[in-house]
Amino acid sequence: MTPATSETPYADLIVCPQCDAVYRLKRPEHGERAVCSRCHTILIAPRRKAGLQIIAVSLAVVILIIAATLFPFLSIKAAGAKNSVSILDAALAFAGGPLAVLALATAALIVFVPLTRVLLSLYVLVPIVLDRPPARHATQAFRLAEALRPWSMAEIFAIGCAVALIKVVDLADVAFGPAFWMFAILVVLVVAQDSFMCRWSVWNSLDTQKKS
């Protein structure tokens, strides 16, 4: 990417979302990357068949989120008593008390926000990949999906569980349920989805199809 000048047309400009540096747009080839020279943020990273890969990963994420929410996450056995708990049970444990708002916020950050982001991505990407006109309000849907990205706390929840289990394992027998392994795969897929996504390509496709 080369720095922009005052004579560069707006259509040929690209702005770094992190440091606001402005560059003259130069589309890289598939497999190449356009990187901000100031903060090294990836600006454009086109990949062949990336849309199909993102859709496949997104569908897998939807299935895993629903399954991981319902199946037992872990079981704890101590002093002859045994109890199993799911992610939704843990998030809503205090839903009936004074901490109801905190419980609902936890459930939203762990389950509903990631699920909403994935569904919005599918809503936007499926017509683009199928070479059809953008879905109604696709621009607003993708903008909302990007706005929710910092609030998707699947990775933070996984780290918190790891820390908590290290402390609990000396006090009780802990067994991982099916949802634990589903959630572990889910975290990897969410990271993979974000790495596959070239946001500039999505915005460009929406803008191009809107004008055509």
C-alpha positions as CSV (number, residue, x, y, z in Angstrom):
1,M,0.0,0.0,0.0
2,T,1.2,3.5,-0.9
3,P,0.3,6.7,1.0
4,A,-2.5,8.7,-0.5
5,T,-2.3,12.3,-1.7
6,S,-4.8,15.1,-1.8
7,E,-5.4,14.4,-5.5
8,T,-6.3,10.7,-5.0
9,P,-10.0,10.0,-5.8
10,Y,-12.1,8.9,-2.8
11,A,-12.9,5.6,-4.6
12,D,-9.2,4.8,-4.7
13,L,-8.6,5.3,-0.9
14,I,-8.6,2.8,1.9
15,V,-8.3,3.8,5.6
16,C,-6.8,1.6,8.3
17,P,-9.5,0.9,10.9
18,Q,-6.9,0.9,13.7
19,C,-4.7,4.0,13.2
20,D,-6.7,5.9,10.5
21,A,-3.8,6.0,8.1
22,V,-4.9,6.6,4.5
23,Y,-3.5,4.7,1.6
24,R,-4.0,4.5,-2.2
25,L,-6.0,1.4,-2.8
26,K,-4.1,-1.4,-4.5
27,R,-5.9,-4.8,-4.7
28,P,-3.5,-7.6,-3.8
29,E,-3.6,-11.0,-5.6
30,H,-5.3,-14.0,-4.0
31,G,-3.1,-15.2,-1.1
32,E,-1.4,-11.9,-0.7
33,R,-2.1,-9.3,2.0
34,A,-2.2,-5.5,2.1
35,V,-0.9,-4.4,5.5
36,C,-0.8,-1.0,7.1
37,S,2.8,0.2,7.3
38,R,2.1,2.1,10.5
39,C,0.4,-0.4,12.8
40,H,0.7,-3.6,10.7
41,T,-3.1,-4.2,10.6
42,I,-4.2,-6.4,7.7
43,L,-6.3,-4.2,5.4
44,I,-7.1,-6.6,2.6
45,A,-6.5,-10.4,2.5
46,P,-8.4,-12.0,-0.4
47,R,-8.5,-15.8,-0.5
48,R,-9.8,-18.2,-3.1
49,K,-13.2,-19.7,-2.1
50,A,-13.0,-17.9,1.2
51,G,-16.7,-17.3,1.1
52,L,-17.5,-21.0,1.0
53,Q,-15.0,-21.7,3.8
54,I,-16.6,-19.0,6.0
55,I,-20.1,-20.3,5.3
56,A,-19.0,-23.9,6.2
57,V,-17.3,-22.7,9.3
58,S,-20.3,-20.6,10.3
59,L,-22.7,-23.4,9.9
60,A,-20.5,-25.6,12.1
61,V,-20.3,-22.8,14.7
62,V,-24.1,-22.5,14.8
63,I,-24.4,-26.3,15.4
64,L,-21.7,-26.3,18.1
65,I,-23.1,-23.3,19.9
66,I,-26.6,-24.9,20.2
67,A,-25.2,-28.3,21.1
68,A,-22.6,-26.9,23.6
69,T,-25.3,-24.9,25.3
70,L,-27.5,-27.9,25.9
71,F,-25.2,-30.8,26.6
72,P,-23.3,-31.2,30.0
73,F,-20.2,-29.0,30.1
74,L,-18.6,-30.8,33.1
75,S,-19.5,-32.9,36.1
76,I,-18.0,-32.5,39.6
77,K,-17.9,-35.3,42.1
78,A,-17.0,-34.6,45.8
79,A,-17.9,-36.2,49.1
80,G,-20.1,-38.8,47.4
81,A,-22.2,-36.1,45.6
82,K,-22.1,-35.6,41.8
83,N,-23.5,-32.8,39.8
84,S,-23.4,-32.0,36.0
85,V,-23.9,-28.5,34.6
86,S,-24.3,-27.1,31.1
87,I,-23.0,-23.7,29.9
88,L,-26.6,-22.3,30.0
89,D,-27.1,-23.6,33.5
90,A,-23.9,-21.9,34.6
91,A,-24.8,-18.6,32.9
92,L,-28.3,-18.6,34.4
93,A,-27.4,-19.8,37.8
94,F,-28.2,-16.5,39.4
95,A,-31.0,-15.5,37.0
96,G,-33.6,-15.6,39.8
97,G,-31.7,-13.4,42.3
98,P,-30.3,-9.9,42.5
99,L,-27.6,-10.8,40.1
100,A,-30.1,-11.5,37.3
101,V,-28.7,-8.7,35.1
102,L,-25.2,-10.1,35.4
103,A,-26.4,-13.6,34.7
104,L,-28.2,-12.5,31.5
105,A,-25.2,-10.5,30.4
106,T,-23.0,-13.6,30.9
107,A,-25.3,-15.7,28.9
108,A,-25.4,-13.1,26.1
109,L,-21.6,-12.7,25.9
110,I,-21.0,-16.5,25.9
111,V,-23.9,-17.8,23.8
112,F,-26.2,-15.2,22.2
113,V,-23.7,-12.6,20.9
114,P,-21.5,-15.3,19.1
115,L,-24.6,-16.9,17.7
116,T,-26.0,-13.6,16.5
117,R,-22.7,-12.7,14.8
118,V,-22.6,-16.0,13.0
119,L,-26.2,-15.7,11.8
120,L,-25.6,-12.2,10.6
121,S,-22.5,-13.2,8.7
122,L,-24.5,-16.0,7.0
123,Y,-27.3,-13.6,6.1
124,V,-24.8,-11.3,4.4
125,L,-22.4,-13.8,2.8
126,V,-24.7,-16.4,1.3
127,P,-26.2,-14.2,-1.4
128,I,-22.7,-12.8,-2.2
129,V,-21.2,-16.3,-2.6
130,L,-24.2,-17.4,-4.8
131,D,-23.7,-14.2,-7.0
132,R,-27.2,-13.0,-6.0
133,P,-28.2,-9.4,-5.0
134,P,-27.4,-8.6,-1.4
135,A,-30.0,-9.5,1.2
136,R,-32.2,-6.7,2.5
137,H,-30.4,-4.5,4.9
138,A,-27.2,-6.6,4.4
139,T,-25.0,-3.5,5.0
140,Q,-26.6,-2.8,8.3
141,A,-26.4,-6.5,9.2
142,F,-22.7,-6.7,8.5
143,R,-22.1,-3.5,10.3
144,L,-23.8,-4.9,13.4
145,A,-21.9,-8.1,13.2
146,E,-18.6,-6.1,13.2
147,A,-19.8,-4.0,16.1
148,L,-20.6,-7.1,18.1
149,R,-17.1,-8.7,17.5
150,P,-15.5,-7.2,20.6
151,W,-18.4,-8.4,22.7
152,S,-18.1,-12.1,21.7
153,M,-16.4,-13.6,24.7
154,A,-16.1,-17.3,23.8
155,E,-12.3,-17.2,24.1
156,I,-12.4,-15.3,27.4
157,F,-14.9,-17.9,28.7
158,A,-12.6,-20.7,27.7
159,I,-9.6,-19.1,29.5
160,G,-11.7,-18.5,32.6
161,C,-12.9,-22.1,32.6
162,A,-9.3,-23.3,32.4
163,V,-8.2,-21.2,35.4
164,A,-11.2,-22.2,37.4
165,L,-10.7,-25.9,36.7
166,I,-7.1,-25.7,37.8
167,K,-8.2,-24.5,41.2
168,V,-11.1,-27.0,41.5
169,V,-9.3,-30.1,40.5
170,D,-7.6,-30.4,43.8
171,L,-10.9,-30.2,45.7
172,A,-13.1,-32.6,43.7
173,D,-13.1,-35.0,40.8
174,V,-13.8,-33.1,37.6
175,A,-14.9,-34.9,34.4
176,F,-15.4,-33.0,31.1
177,G,-18.7,-33.5,29.4
178,P,-19.4,-33.4,25.6
179,A,-20.1,-29.7,25.6
180,F,-16.5,-29.0,26.9
181,W,-15.0,-30.5,23.8
182,M,-17.6,-28.9,21.5
183,F,-16.8,-25.6,23.1
184,A,-13.1,-26.1,22.6
185,I,-13.7,-26.8,18.9
186,L,-16.0,-23.8,18.8
187,V,-13.3,-21.4,20.0
188,V,-10.9,-22.7,17.3
189,L,-13.6,-22.3,14.6
190,V,-14.5,-18.8,15.7
191,V,-10.9,-17.7,15.4
192,A,-10.6,-19.4,12.0
193,Q,-13.8,-17.6,10.8
194,D,-12.3,-14.3,11.7
195,S,-9.0,-15.1,10.0
196,F,-10.8,-16.2,6.8
197,M,-12.9,-13.1,6.7
198,C,-11.6,-10.3,4.4
199,R,-13.8,-7.5,5.5
200,W,-12.8,-5.1,2.8
201,S,-13.9,-7.8,0.2
202,V,-17.3,-8.1,1.8
203,W,-17.8,-4.3,1.9
204,N,-16.6,-4.0,-1.7
205,S,-19.0,-6.8,-2.8
206,L,-21.9,-5.2,-1.1
207,D,-21.1,-1.8,-2.6
208,T,-20.5,-3.2,-6.1
209,Q,-23.7,-5.2,-6.2
210,K,-25.7,-2.3,-4.8
211,K,-24.5,-0.1,-7.6
212,S,-25.2,-2.7,-10.3
